[in-house]
Each structure stands twice: as structure tokens, then as C-alpha cells.
């Protein structure tokens, strides 16, 4: 069982040597753990984590959830491979310079901040040609408009008049009627 590593970095670091830095800043629910696990298994490990070397410690500043999931997959017997080479429990990392815990914490907050917002038109334009299951992603500040699935059960003769009338819905985000 192989997980492809599709990213490079300035060095390789053992998964076992990487320690979480953010504490309880972010939580990973079981549902989102499984979503992330599924994405990693389906498309590989795609983004280089940022690591701060402080003395003999290697602190994860960005990539906590991905590394957490990857460690579990390795425990379950998965191997990591990059360009046909087994990595033996190592991943590419990018080292960042921080001069203090305060500066490192500031970097973590920068990494978890989302300054740009996804809007409906931009999202639809970006994903127009994709055939993807949107349930596998989590966009906290963006919700696709929900639709009510009509009841296609046969109605009686009293309900027939109601069935011929179209009901319009208004999207609470953009005001579009459909």
C-alpha cells in the first residue's frame, strides 16, 4: 500500500520527529479526519509542511492535520513514495526561521488565517469543468445554495392542481430565484 508524495521540500524529515506546535488551536473531527484520509489516499500528499527547528525539536507550524493523518496511515502499513523512491517514513519539509515561540505562534496564526473569501461566482467558475464530490471538502465560510428535492410520489386528484404550479426559491446568498 503506497501513498504518493507529490511535493518537494528543502529536506526530508522523519514523521516521528515532527511534533505538533499548535496545541488545541484547531480540532479535527472524526468526519473531517476521514475526509482528509480519503483525499490523501486518493490523490497523495500534496503540500509541503512548514517546520520550525528549535534546538533538537522539529515543530510543525503548518500541516498539523495532514501529518496527523499521515502518521496514522503509516501505522496502518502504508508506505510513502516520491518519484518511485520509498521514503521510509520521511516526508519533504520546508524549514522556517523563527526566533522565538512568540514569532512561531504568529506564523501558525498566519498559516491558519484565511484572508481571501470564496464567493459563489468565483467558486462556480473555478469548479465548472471538474467532476468532483463536494462532500470531500470543507469550506467553513462558503455554502452552496441548498435545494429541496421534490417529492415525485404520485398524488391524488386533489393534489394535481398543486403539482402544476411552480414554486420559486430565492437563494439567501445571492438573491437569485430559481
N, C-alpha and C positions, 0 to 999 in steps of 0.2 A: 504494500500500500504506500503510494508515493504522493506527496504534496509538492507541487511545483512552486518554486520560489522565483517570482518574476520581477524581482527588484535587485538592484545592486546597492552597494554601500562602500564606505571607505575601509571597512574591516568586517571580519566575521566575529561574532561573539556567541559563546555558548548560551543556550536558553536558560540553563541552570544558574548562570552567573548574573542574570538580569533580575533586578529587584524592583518591585513597584514603588513609586515615589509619591503617587497622588493620594494614598490613604483611602479614605471613604468619600473622596470628592465626587466620583461618579459610581453609579451602581450598574451592574449588568444583570438584567433579569434572565431567568431561565429561557424565556421565549426568545429574547434577543441573543443570548448565548447560542441557541440552536440556529437562529438565522445566520449569525456570523460564522458558525461552524460550517453550515451548508454552503455559504459563499466561498469560504476558504477551500473546502473540498472540491467545489465545482470549478473555481477559476484560479485557485492558487493564492499564495501570499504575495500581495501586490504592492505594498507600501513600506518603505524603509522606516523603522522606528528610530526616534531620536533618543540618544543615551547620554547621560552625564557621568563621566568618570570623576569620582571624588574619593581620593585615597585608593583603597583596594575595593571600593564598591562601584558597581555599574548600575546606576539608577535609570529606570525607564521614565522619560519625560513625556514622550508621545508614542502611543502604541500599546498601552496597557491591556486593552480588551483583546486585541489581536494576538498579543503574546500569551495572554492567559489561555485563550482558546487553543493556540498552537501547542502550548505545553501539555494540555490535556490530550490533544491528538497524538503527540509523540509518546505519551504514556500509554496510549491505546495501541501503539505499534506502528504508527505512521512514520515514514522516513521523509526527510526534506531533500529536495534535489534542485540544483540550479545548473542549467545548461548541460545536463547529462551527468553532473558530478554530485554524488551524495555528500551532504553537508554534515553528517554525523552529529545532529542535534545543535547545529550552529545556524545563525541567520545573519544576513548582512545588516549592519547598523551604521548609523551616522552619528558621530560624536559631536556634541555641542559644548561650547565653553560657557560655564557659569562660575562665578567667583564666590558664590555663597548660596546657602539654602534659600534665602530670600529671592535671589536672582533666578534660581532654578524653579521656584514656585511661580514666579512671574511668567517664566517660559511655559510652564504647564497651563496656566490660565490663558495664555495666548493660543496655545495649541487647542484647547477645548472651546475657545470662543468662536462664534460664527458671526462674523461681521456682515457678510452678504446674506441676503434672504432670497429664498426660492419663491418666484411668483408663478402664477398659473400659466401665463402665456410663454414665459421662458422655459418652464418645465415641459410643456406640451411640445414646443419647438425642438428642444433638445432630445426628447424621447420619441419623437414622431416615427422614426424608422426602426425602433427597437421592438423586439418581441421578447419582453421580459415580464416576470411575475413581480408586480409592485409590492406584494406582501413581504418580499425578502428584504426590503429596505425600510429604514425608519427615518422619516423626515419630521422632526419634532415641531417645526413651525409652519408646516405646509400640509394641508389635507386636500386630496382630490375631492371634488364635489361628490356626495353620495347620491345614489338614485334608489328609488323604491322599485323593486321588482314587481311588475304587475301580476295579479292573480289570473292565471289562464284556465282556471277551472270553469266548466260550463255553468252558466247562470240560468235562472228560471225566467219565464216570460216577463215578470215584473222588473227584473234587473236589466233587461235588454236595452231599455232606453238609456240607462246609466252607462252602459258599455259603449254606446255610440258617441258619447261626449268625451272629448279630450280634456284632460286636466293639465294645466300648465304648472310647472315648478319653477321657482326662482332660486338661483344659486346664491347662497348668503355671502360668498366671497366676492363674486364679480358682478352680480345682478343680472346675469344672462337668464333668459327664460327659455325653457325647453319643454 
